[in-house]
Structure formats: C-alpha cells, structure tokens
Amino acid sequence: MRKKILPFLIANIVGVSGAASADEFTDFLRQADKEENSSAADSGMSFSGHFGSSIEYETKTTDDWGNGEIKEKITTNEVGNVFFNFHDLGLRANYSLKTMTREQKNSSGYYQNEDSLKHLILLDRPFALGGGWGTGLGYEAEYITSEVVTATENHLEKQSLEQIFRPYLTYWNNEYNAGFYAMAEYLTLNFDNGSWGQRDEAGYSVMIKPYTNYGNFQFELELFHQVKDDNESADPSGYVFQTDKFTETYIQPTIRYSIDNGGLVYLTTRFAENETITKGSRPDYFKDVIKTSIGYETDIGENWMVKAEYEYTHEKETTNDPAQAGASKKVDNHKFYAHALYRF
C-alpha cells in the first residue's frame, strides 16, 4: 500500500515552493526604491533599511476528486525581516525568518501536522543606465526544514532548497508617466522528503510588467510564463519513477489607488493555467487558477509602514487518468496577512 501511494504523496506535497514569485520580486524592487528615497536613507550613514514582522493565517478546503474533503489550517509567523541598502556597494539585501504550522485532516480520518522553519535571502545589484533605463541582477534562496507527523509517520524530516537567478530590466518615462519591469529567471528546486522520496526541478521563467500612473491611480499588467522541463521524482532508494514537464502561464492586472494623506489600496487578480505532462505512462494534470487579493498599506510618521491583505484563491484541476474520468480536484483558499516594518 505504501509503494502505491508514494507517487501521489510526492506530487502533492513537494510540488509547491514557498519562495517569492516574479511579481513579489518586483514588489521587493519597488519597496527597495522607496527605502532609497526615504528620510532614513538621508541620514548620512553608508547603509539604510528596515526591520519588520508579519503574520499569515490561511484556511484551505480541497474537494479531493469527489472522494471527500481535505481541510487545512496554516499559520505563518515572520519572526523577523531585515532589509539593508548598502549605498557604497550599490547592493540591496533582505533576510526573512519564518515559522509555519500546518494542520491537515481528511474526511477519511487521515491527518498531517507539520512544523516548518523557513529562511529566505534576497540579493539585488541594480545598475542605472540613464535615460530612465535600469538593469540589475537578483538572487534568491529559500531553505525550508520541516517535521511531519501523520497517522503512520512520526517526526518525518523534510527539507527543500530553491535558488533563483534573475537578470532584469526596468524603464520609466516621465513624459508618458509609464514604465515597465521585465525579468528572466533560472531556477532550481531540490526536495528531500525522507522516507517519502526525493524530487528535483529546474527551469526558467520570463515576465514583463508594464505600468502607468494616472492621477492617484496606478495600473499594472503582469504577463508571466514558466517552464520546468527537467523534473524527476524518485523513491527513497533513488529509483526515478516519474519525469515530467511543468508549464504555467498567467496574466495579472493590478489597480492601485493612492489616497491623499491616507495610504494606498490595491486590487489584484491573477488568471493562471498550468499543466504537468509526464514522460511515460503516468497521467497528466491540468489546472486553472483564479487568485484575487485586496490590500491596504500606509506610512505612519516618517519611519513606520503597515500593511494588511486578504487573498482568495480557487483552483480546479483535471486529469486524463481514466480512474478520475469526469472528476476534478477543487481547492478554495483564504489567506489573511498583516505586516509592519520600521525604517532606519
């Protein structure tokens, strides 16, 4: 029985990484530019930055191919987030430490409890080209260690490492009050899930995000495409039982509105499609995703910034597996997020 469910466990437990996506990295660049222009950066020191903390509370309900429900509760605490802008070196760096607890329970009685520790490092070296043009190189690494307890596993240890290299290009035109972010990514992901096996992924992404300001409004449109075509899943002995290709494409419009002396509100909706095509006799999977976020952020005084966000995600997954003919897997996810930081 255990060998039979091993591919299912690997495909569903290790197939998602928690590291920042391309749009989150552009938010990192935007925040870094804001830090550059803050009063803290004018203090005469060779560096400036911020430290902060955040909390996320997430609930997830999965209709598991018509075979019952899976319910999850996930709480993520950001113990600390530290950002440094080293002016003399032209280098910007961010480190975040998070703890996560996940409780999963199936209608069949199966359960999982997981405790994780997440380390995230972001590095950015921008270069000004003049005439509104800029370029740079970003690096991201997220290392996660976890311990899982289930009805059959006691203190299963897992770990994962994701690394992303991002060259990027930026442009801003004062006359037209418009610009864009564009970037490419090369990424590798390595999952070691102990007695559940291993999985390695590698691929690339491309993204372009044009944006424009009109009065108090800012309009963005992010276009993203990712291909991971060198993926392998192996059992604990090292035998590779599945190779596959993953692709994802999404379009994500965002509207931001700056309230006079009152902060910023924003609304983002992502329309995504992804597919996992196996190389062999195993079934393929196809997923449609709609993700909507609404949030508010504001500065308090010269040094504080606070932010709150609600996100809703709906996923529908289908497969060409004859055993799931006419069935689908549906996920509804609600996430609440709050963040505060202090600039220095």
C-alpha angles and dihedrals in degrees: 000000000000094000090049095057097039096093090048092052094049095045093051104034105040101029096090126066126203098212123118118283125224093267090051089053091054087051087053089053091048092050091045090053089049090052088051090059097041124112089247089063090056094060093102095247120133089239140030135179144124144263125212150146139226144187132211128193117191135181123191131187120190126193095209103214090300092301098110138291132296115204124194136183118195126185119186122189119191101214091191142345119196125186124187129188108196101200097188092052097038088230128135122196136180130190125187130184118196137176120207133191121192127188118190127181129177127208086241090064097255114134142184130196118189134184117192140183116206128197117190125186124186123185126184131183109186125193124198113221099182131240092068093303126124138168138185149160124249130193127192132184128178121185119188129186119189141179118207130196120192137160089273103025126064117199097341107188120220134177137180138186125198122185126185130185114199126187108186143183128209134188136183128184116197093194094057095029090228141108145150147230118221128178145163125212138203112194140181128190126191121188124189109186101173112223090005092066137240138287132194125192133181134172149114141265136199126199138176124185117185116190139178138189123227114177107303092345130091120193123199133180117192120197116191136178128178133183124187105179101159103068125143132181118198136182122238091273091058097254109147106226098170139030119182147165122234124198131178132183127180143169118208124186118193131191120196125186124194112213112214105256088343113088133252132299123194141184123200130181125185124199109193139173125190137171138192112210114191123214101228138016098322119109125265124232131214126192136189117199132190116185124180126185130184121185149160132212132177141172119242111204117323099308112033129079125180129188137184128186141178120202130188123190129186121189130185119189128188133180142196090230105128089216089064097043110155092005131108139190115235128190128190115190130185121189131183119194134185127180138178132181139179121215122219 
